[in-house]
């Protein structure tokens, strides 16, 4: 699993500054910050396996039919911003280019030694976390991304020639623009996509109750005063679809697995909020993963006496797209959603139905509590939060971001006698997400002990520079750290080496996200003083 | 984590410290809560933009994703 986060970008006092250029400066500044003196030009992104128009429902969108903002796989023609709503083989040889490809600022890219990718997506700097195997690691490398953005901001501000740039980990500007925080989950391809989409949708629509980060303003342009649970609800317009920049869907169908497509798909979810609260990120990734695990085991569960398929199918919502907004606006968590079979349930009750299925599924065929502690921590926390949200939401203020934000906003309204349309409340919402601790409301709460943390700052500092050890991100990050001058390009599922004296570039595919780990190649990396030795070792041992 | 570790379930690098403790929240009494919030508001007052209206108006982004 992993998280991609586009950050809001602002040049204080310079409203006309070009956001693509600012984003590019964020990326190139960070790249310069971490580059060794005398290093070769930065490794480029390898777009060979990217296919943003492949649809999981089994067809392929023609390039000419796609909105220009969907064409994200051609670095020569960077994809423009979307419309704003007014309302397993071994190394292979690759020909060496005669000249280095032009370093287009709008295609600025940096492959980090922690296995992440920092680049410009449309008009925002984006941090795509390395692949991780559990929600705690997802939190760790997501927070590491906040510190990467902070380092870039500090470096630009400290530079006499760079612009002052401030970055925000949010998803809306309150004027109609929205930018994404996307989650990715590796899912067994044996699970038919239609089943996956149908059975996960009621869960996704209702998980906002614990995953939302809160937003001041209602409607895409925020023109109606009020507070809602999530940043993104007003920008979700379809139940299922390929687009991410327009007609945004609850379940995205981009079929670009970045892995062996016979074995896996990558479920790409675009409806979630950027979260600063670690518990929110932890539970969002953890609970979604648990639901997907159930969906991957429907047949096995049926045989074991857990009719998960039928029980989850019965939760089908009559109007899922409308319900995304309904749940987001239901700040007292009492509104009833109409199900396709005519029943009505609250969002909390839908979530409780999912926890019930997951708990019985784990008891029937899952790992035991002693063998997989993290899975059960997720389940226990999920149930605990749902129960407390139902009886005393304020008791969740240390864990649920929208609850904490709303509590502060209500306090401000009470103390200062202001209403929901007051700019002070909007300002608090925006400043909540400033990456600079001294300017961030979130960091003030953190310093006051008002927010629960799941990872400590030493571990975060380590994760800024080092990859997770149990996925292929380990290989990507380690080769960037060890042989930066000999990596020509990399992507999620490949690294291309440029070994001095070799006739051609050497491409190492990494189609299995769970290989290239420290357990697989740690000792080979230790023994390889350069990329040539590493490649020789890989050829001798195809298992890496 | 069930669902993401099907090939490599041992999690051999983990120690018990790596895992997150179960929640143990203590709900404060209701009257304490307003006081808590007021204390937090005092904490953030000097962070909040003094010209909120101008700041909010100037926060303009392009669409993304």
Boltz contact constraints between the chains, C-beta under 6 A:
constraints:
  - contact:
      token1: [A, 1]
      token2: [B, 4]
      max_distance: 6.0
  - contact:
      token1: [A, 6]
      token2: [B, 64]
      max_distance: 6.0
  - contact:
      token1: [A, 8]
      token2: [B, 61]
      max_distance: 6.0
  - contact:
      token1: [A, 15]
      token2: [B, 58]
      max_distance: 6.0
  - contact:
      token1: [A, 19]
      token2: [B, 62]
      max_distance: 6.0
  - contact:
      token1: [A, 81]
      token2: [B, 62]
      max_distance: 6.0
  - contact:
      token1: [A, 81]
      token2: [B, 63]
      max_distance: 6.0
  - contact:
      token1: [A, 82]
      token2: [B, 63]
      max_distance: 6.0
  - contact:
      token1: [A, 84]
      token2: [B, 63]
      max_distance: 6.0
  - contact:
      token1: [A, 122]
      token2: [B, 64]
      max_distance: 6.0
  - contact:
      token1: [A, 123]
      token2: [B, 62]
      max_distance: 6.0
  - contact:
      token1: [A, 124]
      token2: [B, 64]
      max_distance: 6.0
  - contact:
      token1: [A, 133]
      token2: [B, 4]
      max_distance: 6.0
  - contact:
      token1: [A, 133]
      token2: [B, 5]
      max_distance: 6.0
  - contact:
      token1: [A, 134]
      token2: [B, 1]
      max_distance: 6.0
  - contact:
      token1: [A, 136]
      token2: [B, 20]
      max_distance: 6.0
  - contact:
      token1: [A, 173]
      token2: [B, 59]
      max_distance: 6.0
  - contact:
      token1: [A, 173]
      token2: [B, 60]
      max_distance: 6.0
  - contact:
      token1: [A, 173]
      token2: [B, 61]
      max_distance: 6.0
  - contact:
      token1: [A, 175]
      token2: [B, 60]
      max_distance: 6.0
  - contact:
      token1: [A, 177]
      token2: [B, 61]
      max_distance: 6.0
  - contact:
      token1: [A, 177]
      token2: [B, 62]
      max_distance: 6.0
  - contact:
      token1: [A, 177]
      token2: [B, 63]
      max_distance: 6.0
  - contact:
      token1: [A, 179]
      token2: [B, 64]
      max_distance: 6.0
  - contact:
      token1: [A, 180]
      token2: [B, 64]
      max_distance: 6.0
  - contact:
      token1: [A, 180]
      token2: [B, 65]
      max_distance: 6.0
  - contact:
      token1: [A, 244]
      token2: [B, 65]
      max_distance: 6.0
  - contact:
      token1: [A, 245]
      token2: [B, 65]
      max_distance: 6.0
  - contact:
      token1: [A, 289]
      token2: [B, 1]
      max_distance: 6.0
  - contact:
      token1: [A, 289]
      token2: [B, 3]
      max_distance: 6.0
  - contact:
      token1: [A, 289]
      token2: [B, 4]
      max_distance: 6.0
  - contact:
      token1: [A, 292]
      token2: [B, 3]
      max_distance: 6.0
  - contact:
      token1: [A, 293]
      token2: [B, 2]
      max_distance: 6.0
  - contact:
      token1: [A, 293]
      token2: [B, 3]
      max_distance: 6.0
  - contact:
      token1: [A, 366]
      token2: [B, 2]
      max_distance: 6.0
  - contact:
      token1: [A, 373]
      token2: [B, 19]
      max_distance: 6.0
  - contact:
      token1: [A, 374]
      token2: [B, 1]
      max_distance: 6.0
  - contact:
      token1: [A, 374]
      token2: [B, 19]
      max_distance: 6.0
  - contact:
      token1: [A, 375]
      token2: [B, 1]
      max_distance: 6.0
  - contact:
      token1: [A, 375]
      token2: [B, 2]
      max_distance: 6.0
  - contact:
      token1: [A, 377]
      token2: [B, 20]
      max_distance: 6.0
  - contact:
      token1: [A, 380]
      token2: [B, 22]
      max_distance: 6.0
  - contact:
      token1: [A, 381]
      token2: [B, 23]
      max_distance: 6.0
  - contact:
      token1: [A, 384]
      token2: [B, 23]
      max_distance: 6.0
  - contact:
      token1: [A, 395]
      token2: [B, 25]
      max_distance: 6.0
  - contact:
      token1: [A, 395]
      token2: [B, 27]
      max_distance: 6.0
  - contact:
      token1: [A, 407]
      token2: [B, 37]
      max_distance: 6.0
  - contact:
      token1: [A, 411]
      token2: [B, 37]
      max_distance: 6.0
  - contact:
      token1: [A, 411]
      token2: [B, 41]
      max_distance: 6.0
  - contact:
      token1: [A, 423]
      token2: [B, 52]
      max_distance: 6.0
  - contact:
      token1: [A, 423]
      token2: [B, 53]
      max_distance: 6.0
  - contact:
      token1: [A, 423]
      token2: [B, 56]
      max_distance: 6.0
  - contact:
      token1: [A, 424]
      token2: [B, 52]
      max_distance: 6.0
  - contact:
      token1: [A, 426]
      token2: [B, 56]
      max_distance: 6.0
  - contact:
      token1: [A, 427]
      token2: [B, 49]
      max_distance: 6.0
  - contact:
      token1: [A, 427]
      token2: [B, 52]
      max_distance: 6.0
  - contact:
      token1: [A, 427]
      token2: [B, 55]
      max_distance: 6.0
  - contact:
      token1: [A, 427]
      token2: [B, 56]
      max_distance: 6.0
  - contact:
      token1: [A, 430]
      token2: [B, 59]
      max_distance: 6.0
  - contact:
      token1: [A, 441]
      token2: [B, 44]
      max_distance: 6.0
  - contact:
      token1: [A, 444]
      token2: [B, 43]
      max_distance: 6.0
  - contact:
      token1: [A, 444]
      token2: [B, 44]
      max_distance: 6.0
  - contact:
      token1: [A, 444]
      token2: [B, 47]
      max_distance: 6.0
  - contact:
      token1: [A, 448]
      token2: [B, 43]
      max_distance: 6.0
  - contact:
      token1: [A, 454]
      token2: [B, 20]
      max_distance: 6.0
  - contact:
      token1: [A, 469]
      token2: [B, 13]
      max_distance: 6.0
  - contact:
      token1: [A, 514]
      token2: [B, 7]
      max_distance: 6.0
  - contact:
      token1: [A, 514]
      token2: [B, 8]
      max_distance: 6.0
